[in-house]
Amino acid sequence: MKAPARLLLVLAATGIGLLETLLPRPVPFIKPGLANVVTVFAVLTCGRWSGIRINLLRSVLVSLVSGTIATPSFLLSLSGGIASAAVMGALAALVPSVLSVTGLSIAGGLASMGAQLAAASLVIPGLPLRALIPAACLWGMISGALVGTAAVQALRSELPLFRRIRLVGTCDAG
């Protein structure tokens, strides 16, 4: 990925992530995950490692700015972001022949929720995982569908930010 495009993607993901911190959350790990629109875009246009790097940097930058670095919230964000990008990267070759962009995003949402539950169980001893799994899976599918729908628009460059990123150039050859 070219450096200017990579910077734009990291900044976009961080900005969206910061906006999400302002939204009320009934449960700490329940949020729309709209910053993953950038991840889906990056994974499909530049590959798995770009998506993982973007989510890693986004998690760190959002936590630094919001003051949640070295907190359970940061651990949940980091684990969910890396798992999501890794799973989407592993499945990206299946788009569009077997899996839609929205299906890819739903897989990422489910991976994120699974990783966050695993991380939460390390931080909160006695966490009732069995009781949380159905709600986490449902939210992973709902948020994944929302993100996937937006990612389709981003990939078509119908969203202004992604139009700019395409003008800069998303990936180097190879």
C-alpha positions in Angstrom: 0.0 0.0 0.0 1.3 3.4 -0.8 2.2 5.5 2.2 -0.3 8.4 1.6 -3.2 5.9 1.1 -2.1 3.9 4.2 -2.0 7.1 6.2 -5.5 8.1 5.0 -6.9 4.7 5.8 -5.4 4.8 9.4 -6.7 8.3 9.9 -10.1 7.4 8.6 -10.4 4.4 10.8 -9.1 6.4 13.8 -11.5 9.2 13.2 -14.5 6.9 12.9 -13.3 4.9 16.0 -13.1 8.2 18.0 -16.6 9.1 16.9 -17.8 5.7 18.1 -16.4 6.4 21.5 -19.0 9.1 21.9 -21.9 6.8 21.3 -23.6 5.4 24.4 -23.1 1.6 24.9 -25.3 -0.6 27.1 -22.5 -3.2 27.2 -18.7 -2.3 26.9 -18.0 -4.3 23.8 -21.3 -3.5 22.0 -20.7 -0.8 19.4 -21.4 -0.5 15.7 -17.8 -1.1 14.6 -18.1 1.3 11.7 -14.3 1.8 11.7 -14.2 -1.7 10.2 -15.6 -0.3 6.9 -12.0 0.9 6.5 -10.7 -2.5 7.4 -13.0 -4.3 4.9 -11.9 -1.8 2.2 -8.2 -2.3 3.1 -8.4 -6.1 3.2 -10.1 -6.4 -0.2 -7.9 -3.8 -1.9 -4.6 -4.3 -0.3 -4.6 -7.6 1.6 -4.8 -9.1 5.1 -1.7 -7.5 6.6 -2.9 -4.0 5.7 -6.2 -4.7 7.4 -4.4 -6.0 10.5 -2.0 -3.1 10.6 -4.8 -0.6 10.2 -6.8 -2.1 13.0 -3.8 -2.3 15.3 -2.9 1.3 14.7 -6.5 2.4 15.0 -6.9 0.6 18.4 -3.8 2.2 19.8 -4.5 5.7 18.5 -8.1 5.7 19.6 -7.1 4.4 23.0 -4.3 7.0 23.4 -6.6 9.9 22.4 -9.6 8.7 24.4 -7.5 7.8 27.5 -8.3 4.1 27.5 -4.8 2.7 26.8 -3.9 -0.1 29.3 -7.5 -0.6 30.2 -9.8 -3.6 29.6 -11.5 -1.5 26.9 -8.3 -1.3 25.0 -7.7 -5.0 25.3 -11.2 -5.7 23.9 -10.7 -3.3 21.0 -7.3 -4.7 20.1 -8.3 -8.3 20.3 -11.5 -7.8 18.3 -9.8 -5.6 15.7 -7.0 -8.0 15.1 -9.2 -11.1 15.0 -11.7 -9.4 12.7 -9.0 -8.3 10.2 -7.3 -11.7 10.3 -10.5 -13.6 9.6 -11.5 -11.3 6.8 -8.0 -11.5 5.3 -8.2 -15.3 5.4 -11.6 -15.3 3.7 -11.0 -12.4 1.2 -10.1 -14.7 -1.7 -13.6 -16.1 -1.5 -15.2 -12.7 -2.4 -17.2 -12.5 -4.7 -17.3 -16.1 -5.9 -18.4 -17.8 -2.7 -18.9 -14.9 -0.2 -20.3 -11.4 -0.6 -18.6 -8.3 0.9 -21.3 -8.2 3.5 -20.8 -11.9 4.3 -17.1 -11.2 4.7 -17.9 -8.4 7.1 -20.3 -10.6 9.1 -17.5 -13.2 9.5 -15.2 -10.3 10.7 -17.9 -9.2 13.1 -18.3 -12.7 14.6 -14.5 -13.1 14.9 -14.4 -9.7 16.7 -17.1 -10.7 19.1 -15.5 -14.0 19.8 -12.1 -12.5 20.4 -13.6 -9.8 22.7 -15.4 -12.5 24.7 -12.2 -14.5 25.1 -10.3 -11.3 26.2 -13.0 -10.3 28.6 -12.9 -13.8 30.2 -9.2 -13.2 30.9 -9.9 -9.9 32.5 -13.2 -10.8 34.4 -12.9 -14.1 36.2 -16.2 -16.0 36.3 -17.6 -14.1 33.3 -20.7 -16.1 32.2 -19.5 -16.8 28.7 -22.3 -19.2 27.8 -24.9 -16.6 28.6 -23.1 -13.9 26.5 -22.4 -16.0 23.4 -25.9 -15.8 21.8 -26.1 -12.0 22.2 -22.5 -11.5 21.0 -23.2 -13.7 17.9 -26.3 -11.8 17.2 -24.6 -8.4 17.5 -21.6 -9.6 15.4 -24.0 -10.5 12.6 -26.0 -7.2 12.9 -22.9 -5.0 13.1 -21.2 -7.0 10.4 -24.1 -6.5 8.1 -24.2 -2.8 8.7 -20.4 -2.5 8.1 -20.6 -4.7 5.1 -23.3 -2.6 3.5 -21.3 0.5 4.0 -18.1 -1.2 2.8 -19.8 -2.1 -0.5 -20.4 1.7 -1.0 -16.8 2.4 -0.1 -15.5 -0.2 -2.6 -17.6 1.4 -5.3 -16.0 4.7 -4.2 -19.4 6.3 -3.6 -18.3 7.6 -0.2 -16.2 10.8 -0.6 -13.4 9.7 1.7 -12.8 6.5 -0.3 -13.0 8.4 -3.5 -10.0 10.4 -2.3 -8.2 7.3 -1.2 -8.6 5.8 -4.6 -7.2 9.0 -6.2 -4.1 8.7 -4.0 -3.8 5.0 -5.0 -4.5 2.2 -2.6 -1.9 -0.4 -3.2 1.6 -0.8 -4.7 2.1 -3.4 -7.3 2.7 -6.9 -5.7 
